[in-house]
Amino acid sequence: MNKPAYLISELVALGPLGRSKIFTEIRAGRLPARKAGNKTVVMADDYEAYLNSLPPVEPRPTTKNRT
């Protein structure tokens, strides 16, 4: 991430979250956001911290004879 802050549309373009999920996380207080006029802005450090706080994917056991 090169910018200090992102608009919601820019975060959606960066991925991996969609617009609805981003706003859900903001409303729940898990993703800090700020208002700049009528725009919602998320600081790059806050977004990175949020992504790093997500739980890791647990590997699933594989079966040998899968067809």
C-alpha positions in Angstrom: 0.0 0.0 0.0 1.5 3.3 -1.1 -1.1 5.9 -0.1 -1.7 7.0 3.5 -5.5 6.6 3.2 -8.0 5.0 0.9 -11.6 5.6 -0.2 -13.9 2.6 0.1 -14.0 2.3 -3.7 -10.2 2.1 -3.7 -10.2 -0.6 -1.0 -12.7 -2.6 -3.1 -10.4 -2.3 -6.1 -7.4 -3.5 -4.0 -9.3 -6.5 -2.6 -10.0 -8.9 -1.1 -13.1 -7.4 0.5 -16.2 -6.1 -1.2 -18.0 -2.8 -0.4 -20.7 -4.4 1.8 -18.2 -6.3 3.9 -16.0 -3.2 4.4 -19.0 -1.2 5.6 -20.1 -4.2 7.9 -16.6 -4.3 9.4 -16.6 -0.5 9.9 -20.1 -0.6 11.6 -19.0 -3.4 13.8 -15.9 -1.4 14.9 -13.4 -3.9 13.6 -12.2 -1.6 10.8 -11.6 2.0 11.9 -12.7 4.7 9.4 -12.9 8.5 9.2 -15.1 10.9 7.4 -13.7 13.5 5.0 -16.8 15.5 4.1 -19.2 12.9 2.7 -16.4 10.4 1.9 -15.5 7.5 4.2 -11.7 7.1 4.4 -9.7 4.2 5.9 -6.1 4.7 6.8 -3.7 2.3 5.1 -2.2 1.2 8.4 -5.7 0.5 9.8 -6.6 -1.6 6.8 -3.4 -3.5 6.9 -3.8 -4.1 10.7 -7.4 -5.3 10.1 -6.3 -7.8 7.4 -3.4 -9.0 9.6 -5.9 -9.6 12.5 -8.0 -12.0 10.4 -7.7 -15.6 11.5 -5.4 -17.8 9.4 -6.8 -20.6 7.3 -6.4 -23.9 8.9 -5.1 -26.6 6.5 -7.6 -29.4 5.9 -6.4 -33.0 5.9 -6.3 -34.5 2.5 -7.4 -38.0 1.6 -5.2 -40.2 -0.5 -7.7 -41.9 -2.7 -9.8 -39.0 -3.8 -11.4 -39.5 -7.2 
